[in-house]
Amino acid sequence: MAEAVPGLHPGLRVERLTEGTWRDYRAVRLAALIDSPRAFWTTYAEAAARSDDDWRAYAASGPATWLAWDLDRPVGTAGLWHGGDQPGHEACLVGMWVSGGSRGSGIAADVVDAAVAHAQAEGRTRVVLDVARENTRALRFYLRRGFVLTGETGVMPWDPTCVEERMALDLT
């Protein structure tokens, strides 16, 4: 059974990715990479080249990932990842995206809140993320959710002209 979080508006909900929803996740992820190519560390070409088995494996054993739904249509996603080089108390919010038609509906906050709640349940005390400096809408969104700029920056691995700002949310 998928872990569901009701949305702010009727028909909107957030559910944990399952092996049964891998096709929906693939569709949302590919749409995200087309819509916002400079927002992700993976390119559309890389993701489109993945086999069905790769997508199934990600759903079965990849990072904790949530799908945002508007009725029966997947409209967004976010993941929570802990890398081997991260401190144990920290998790990274990754792959956050909501379709253009669903922006402003409250579903972005719902999907981020689901990931943050999961981080807290795992005992994490800090969630970090990287957001493209040029993506001012996302920067403002994360600031409203309580994230703060850390002063750390990086660049997109496949596009060094895309500067990313590190943001953090203290969960203590």
C-alpha positions as CSV (number, residue, x, y, z in Angstrom):
1,M,0.0,0.0,0.0
2,A,1.4,3.4,-1.0
3,E,1.9,6.0,1.8
4,A,-0.5,8.8,0.8
5,V,-0.5,12.4,1.9
6,P,-3.7,14.3,1.1
7,G,-3.2,17.5,-0.8
8,L,-4.4,21.0,0.0
9,H,-7.0,20.8,-2.8
10,P,-9.5,18.1,-3.7
11,G,-7.9,15.6,-6.0
12,L,-4.3,16.5,-5.1
13,R,-2.3,13.9,-3.2
14,V,1.3,12.7,-2.7
15,E,2.2,9.0,-2.7
16,R,5.4,7.2,-2.2
17,L,6.8,5.6,-5.4
18,T,6.2,1.9,-5.6
19,E,7.0,-0.8,-8.0
20,G,3.5,-0.5,-9.4
21,T,3.9,3.2,-10.2
22,W,7.3,3.2,-11.9
23,R,5.8,4.0,-15.3
24,D,4.1,7.1,-13.9
25,Y,7.4,8.1,-12.3
26,R,9.2,7.6,-15.6
27,A,6.6,9.8,-17.4
28,V,6.9,12.6,-14.8
29,R,10.7,12.4,-14.7
30,L,11.0,12.7,-18.5
31,A,8.5,15.5,-18.5
32,A,10.5,17.3,-15.9
33,L,13.7,16.9,-17.9
34,I,12.1,18.4,-21.0
35,D,10.4,21.2,-19.1
36,S,13.4,22.2,-16.9
37,P,16.6,20.7,-18.4
38,R,18.9,22.9,-16.3
39,A,17.3,21.9,-13.0
40,F,18.6,18.3,-12.8
41,W,21.9,16.4,-12.8
42,T,20.6,14.0,-15.4
43,T,19.8,14.9,-19.0
44,Y,16.7,13.9,-20.9
45,A,18.8,11.8,-23.3
46,E,20.4,9.9,-20.3
47,A,17.0,9.2,-18.7
48,A,15.2,8.3,-22.0
49,A,17.9,5.7,-22.7
50,R,17.2,3.8,-19.5
51,S,15.4,0.5,-19.9
52,D,12.2,-0.5,-18.3
53,D,14.2,-2.7,-16.0
54,D,16.3,0.3,-14.9
55,W,13.1,2.3,-14.0
56,R,11.6,-0.7,-12.2
57,A,14.8,-1.2,-10.2
58,Y,14.8,2.5,-9.2
59,A,11.2,2.2,-8.0
60,A,12.1,-1.0,-6.0
61,S,15.3,0.1,-4.4
62,G,16.2,3.7,-5.3
63,P,16.0,6.7,-3.0
64,A,12.8,7.4,-1.2
65,T,10.7,9.1,-3.9
66,W,7.2,10.6,-4.0
67,L,4.8,11.2,-6.8
68,A,2.3,14.1,-6.7
69,W,-1.0,13.4,-8.3
70,D,-3.9,15.4,-9.6
71,L,-6.8,12.9,-9.5
72,D,-5.3,10.0,-11.6
73,R,-2.6,12.1,-13.4
74,P,0.9,12.2,-12.0
75,V,2.0,15.9,-11.9
76,G,5.2,16.0,-9.9
77,T,7.9,14.3,-7.9
78,A,10.6,14.7,-5.3
79,G,13.2,12.4,-3.8
80,L,15.2,12.1,-0.7
81,W,18.7,10.9,-1.0
82,H,21.6,10.2,1.4
83,G,25.0,10.1,-0.3
84,G,27.9,8.3,1.2
85,D,29.8,11.6,1.5
86,Q,27.0,13.3,3.5
87,P,27.0,13.5,7.3
88,G,24.6,10.9,8.8
89,H,22.2,13.5,10.1
90,E,21.7,15.0,6.7
91,A,19.6,14.1,3.6
92,C,19.4,15.7,0.2
93,L,16.1,16.7,-1.5
94,V,16.5,15.8,-5.2
95,G,14.5,15.7,-8.4
96,M,11.8,18.1,-7.2
97,W,9.5,19.2,-10.0
98,V,5.8,20.0,-10.5
99,S,4.2,20.4,-13.9
100,G,3.4,23.9,-15.1
101,G,-0.4,23.4,-14.9
102,S,-0.1,22.3,-11.2
103,R,2.2,25.0,-10.0
104,G,0.5,27.2,-7.5
105,S,-1.9,24.5,-6.4
106,G,-0.1,23.6,-3.2
107,I,1.1,20.2,-4.5
108,A,4.8,21.4,-4.5
109,A,4.6,22.1,-0.8
110,D,2.9,18.8,-0.2
111,V,5.6,16.8,-2.0
112,V,8.4,18.6,-0.3
113,D,6.7,18.2,3.1
114,A,6.3,14.5,2.5
115,A,10.1,14.2,1.9
116,V,10.9,16.4,4.9
117,A,8.6,14.3,7.1
118,H,10.4,11.2,5.9
119,A,13.8,12.7,6.7
120,Q,12.6,13.5,10.2
121,A,11.2,9.9,10.6
122,E,14.6,8.6,9.6
123,G,16.2,10.7,12.4
124,R,17.8,13.3,10.0
125,T,18.2,16.8,11.4
126,R,19.0,18.6,8.2
127,V,17.7,18.5,4.6
128,V,19.8,20.2,1.9
129,L,19.2,20.8,-1.8
130,D,20.9,22.5,-4.7
131,V,18.9,24.8,-6.9
132,A,19.9,26.7,-10.1
133,R,20.6,30.3,-9.3
134,E,18.6,31.3,-12.4
135,N,15.5,29.5,-11.0
136,T,14.3,32.4,-8.9
137,R,10.8,30.9,-8.6
138,A,12.2,27.7,-7.0
139,L,14.5,29.8,-4.8
140,R,11.6,31.8,-3.5
141,F,9.5,28.6,-3.0
142,Y,12.2,27.0,-0.9
143,L,12.7,30.1,1.2
144,R,9.0,30.1,2.0
145,R,9.3,26.5,3.1
146,G,12.0,27.5,5.6
147,F,15.1,26.6,3.7
148,V,18.0,29.1,3.9
149,L,20.9,29.8,1.6
150,T,24.1,28.4,3.0
151,G,26.6,30.4,0.9
152,E,27.9,27.2,-0.8
153,T,27.7,27.0,-4.6
154,G,28.4,24.4,-7.2
155,V,27.8,23.9,-10.9
156,M,25.8,21.4,-12.8
157,P,28.1,18.5,-13.8
158,W,27.1,18.5,-17.4
159,D,26.8,22.3,-17.7
160,P,29.4,24.4,-15.8
161,T,27.5,27.6,-16.8
162,C,24.6,26.6,-14.5
163,V,25.5,27.7,-11.0
164,E,23.7,26.1,-8.2
165,E,23.0,27.5,-4.7
166,R,23.0,25.1,-1.7
167,M,20.0,25.6,0.6
168,A,19.4,23.9,4.0
169,L,16.5,23.3,6.3
170,D,17.2,22.7,10.0
171,L,14.8,20.0,11.4
172,T,15.8,20.4,15.0
